[in-house]
């Protein structure tokens, strides 16, 4: 790997982003900066979606990307596209990383709605403070909370309902040519 790489894993709730990202981190040695690290910290002070929450969440995400790029540190980031995130956030992340001579690799994770419905109430999601109610998920979907413009074309897209997390991570590593020796 040459230059900073931001592996930008994205997908809906319960699509396996954190699980696959952990597997990918183990395979590549890249640090994992999952979105809930910032979300959870801010929820201690601000309600989800409040102006302070939204502003600080995006600023913190981008500040971490900028600091990592300045130190030539590649990383994995997880992202759930949803309406409280500025529509241009992915483009701003790309501009920031590319300005430092790096690149952003978008990875789309998805699975059938029935798989998401089966996963969303899993105890592991509850333990992480994630959305873990199927009724709330449906309510948020109906209210347009997950409406978001299309993200840039992914380097690879994976159906996590059909591919185990370890295999998904191996496919990502191969598709992006992520070499553990140079991570």
C-alpha positions as CSV (number, residue, x, y, z in Angstrom):
1,X,0.0,0.0,0.0
2,X,1.3,3.4,-0.9
3,X,-0.1,6.6,0.6
4,X,-2.9,7.0,3.1
5,X,-5.9,4.8,2.5
6,X,-9.3,5.4,4.1
7,X,-11.4,2.2,3.7
8,X,-14.9,3.6,3.9
9,X,-17.3,0.7,4.7
10,X,-20.9,1.7,4.4
11,X,-24.3,0.1,4.6
12,X,-27.6,0.0,6.4
13,X,-28.1,-0.8,10.0
14,X,-27.4,-4.4,10.8
15,X,-25.6,-5.1,7.5
16,X,-22.5,-6.2,9.4
17,X,-20.3,-3.1,9.0
18,X,-18.6,-3.3,12.4
19,X,-18.3,-7.1,12.3
20,X,-16.7,-7.1,8.8
21,X,-14.5,-4.1,9.7
22,X,-13.1,-5.9,12.8
23,X,-12.3,-8.9,10.6
24,X,-10.6,-6.6,8.0
25,X,-8.6,-4.9,10.7
26,X,-7.4,-8.2,12.0
27,X,-6.4,-9.2,8.4
28,X,-4.6,-6.0,7.5
29,X,-3.4,-4.5,10.7
30,X,-5.3,-1.3,9.8
31,X,-6.8,0.6,12.8
32,X,-10.6,0.6,13.0
33,X,-12.3,3.9,13.6
34,X,-15.9,2.9,13.6
35,X,-18.6,5.6,13.6
36,X,-20.0,4.8,17.0
37,X,-16.8,5.8,18.7
38,X,-17.8,9.4,18.0
39,X,-21.5,8.9,18.1
40,X,-21.4,7.3,21.6
41,X,-19.1,10.0,23.0
42,X,-21.4,12.7,21.8
43,X,-24.6,11.0,23.0
44,X,-23.3,11.5,26.5
45,X,-23.9,15.2,26.1
46,X,-26.2,15.8,23.1
47,X,-29.4,14.2,21.8
48,X,-29.0,12.4,18.5
49,X,-29.5,14.7,15.6
50,X,-29.3,17.9,17.7
51,X,-27.3,20.8,16.1
52,X,-24.4,20.3,18.4
53,X,-24.4,16.5,17.9
54,X,-24.5,16.8,14.1
55,X,-21.8,19.5,13.9
56,X,-19.4,17.8,16.3
57,X,-19.9,14.3,14.9
58,X,-18.9,15.4,11.4
59,X,-16.1,17.6,12.6
60,X,-14.7,14.8,14.8
61,X,-14.8,12.3,11.9
62,X,-13.1,14.7,9.5
63,X,-10.5,15.8,12.2
64,X,-9.5,12.1,12.7
65,X,-9.2,11.6,8.9
66,X,-7.1,14.8,8.6
67,X,-4.8,13.9,11.5
68,X,-4.4,10.3,10.3
69,X,-3.6,11.6,6.8
70,X,-1.0,14.1,8.2
71,X,0.7,11.2,10.0
72,X,0.4,8.9,6.9
73,X,-1.9,6.5,8.8
74,X,-4.4,4.4,6.9
75,X,-7.6,3.4,8.6
76,X,-10.9,1.7,8.3
77,X,-14.1,3.7,8.9
78,X,-17.7,2.5,9.2
79,X,-20.6,4.6,8.1
80,X,-24.4,4.3,8.1
81,X,-25.8,6.7,5.6
82,X,-28.7,8.6,7.3
83,X,-30.4,11.9,7.0
84,X,-28.7,13.7,9.9
85,X,-25.4,13.5,8.1
86,X,-24.6,16.3,5.6
87,X,-25.2,15.0,2.0
88,X,-21.7,16.1,1.0
89,X,-19.9,14.4,4.0
90,X,-18.4,11.6,1.8
91,X,-17.2,14.1,-0.8
92,X,-15.5,16.2,2.0
93,X,-13.8,13.1,3.4
94,X,-12.5,12.3,-0.1
95,X,-11.3,15.8,-0.7
96,X,-9.5,15.9,2.6
97,X,-7.7,12.5,2.1
98,X,-6.9,13.2,-1.5
99,X,-5.4,16.6,-0.6
100,X,-3.0,14.7,1.6
101,X,-2.0,12.4,-1.3
102,X,-4.2,9.5,-0.2
103,X,-7.2,7.8,-1.5
104,X,-10.6,6.7,-0.2
105,X,-11.9,3.2,-1.0
106,X,-15.6,2.9,-0.7
107,X,-16.9,-0.5,0.2
108,X,-20.7,-1.2,0.1
109,X,-22.1,-3.8,2.5
110,X,-25.8,-4.7,2.1
111,X,-28.1,-7.6,2.7
112,X,-31.7,-8.5,2.2
113,X,-34.3,-6.8,4.4
114,X,-35.2,-10.1,6.0
115,X,-31.5,-10.6,7.1
116,X,-31.5,-7.1,8.6
117,X,-34.8,-7.8,10.4
118,X,-33.3,-11.0,11.8
119,X,-30.1,-9.3,13.0
120,X,-31.2,-5.9,14.3
121,X,-32.3,-7.1,17.7
122,X,-29.2,-9.2,18.3
123,X,-27.7,-8.9,21.8
124,X,-24.4,-7.8,20.4
125,X,-26.0,-4.8,18.9
126,X,-27.8,-4.0,22.1
127,X,-24.5,-4.3,24.0
128,X,-22.9,-1.7,21.6
129,X,-25.7,0.8,22.0
130,X,-26.7,0.4,18.4
131,X,-30.2,0.6,16.9
132,X,-31.6,-2.7,18.2
133,X,-35.3,-2.5,17.8
134,X,-37.0,-3.7,14.6
135,X,-40.1,-1.6,15.4
136,X,-37.9,1.5,15.7
137,X,-36.0,0.6,12.6
138,X,-39.2,0.4,10.6
139,X,-40.5,3.7,12.2
140,X,-37.3,5.5,11.2
141,X,-37.4,4.0,7.7
142,X,-40.9,5.2,7.2
143,X,-40.0,8.7,8.5
144,X,-37.2,9.0,5.9
145,X,-34.4,8.9,8.5
146,X,-32.2,6.8,6.2
147,X,-32.8,8.8,3.1
148,X,-29.4,9.8,1.8
149,X,-27.9,10.6,-1.6
150,X,-26.0,7.8,-3.4
151,X,-22.5,7.4,-2.2
152,X,-19.6,7.2,-4.6
153,X,-19.3,4.0,-6.6
154,X,-17.8,1.3,-4.4
155,X,-14.6,-0.5,-5.2
156,X,-16.4,-3.7,-4.1
157,X,-19.9,-4.5,-2.9
158,X,-20.7,-7.4,-0.7
159,X,-24.0,-9.1,0.3
160,X,-23.3,-9.8,3.9
161,X,-26.4,-12.1,4.0
162,X,-24.6,-14.5,1.6
163,X,-21.0,-14.1,2.7
164,X,-19.5,-14.7,6.2
165,X,-17.7,-11.8,7.8
166,X,-14.3,-13.3,7.5
167,X,-14.8,-14.1,3.8
168,X,-16.1,-10.6,3.2
169,X,-13.0,-9.1,4.8
170,X,-10.8,-11.3,2.7
171,X,-12.6,-10.2,-0.4
172,X,-12.2,-6.6,0.5
173,X,-8.5,-7.1,1.3
174,X,-8.0,-8.7,-2.1
175,X,-10.1,-6.2,-4.1
176,X,-8.3,-3.2,-2.5
177,X,-4.9,-4.8,-2.5
178,X,-4.5,-4.1,1.2
179,X,-1.1,-5.7,2.2
180,X,-0.7,-6.3,5.9
181,X,3.1,-5.8,5.7
182,X,2.6,-2.2,4.6
183,X,-0.4,-1.3,6.7
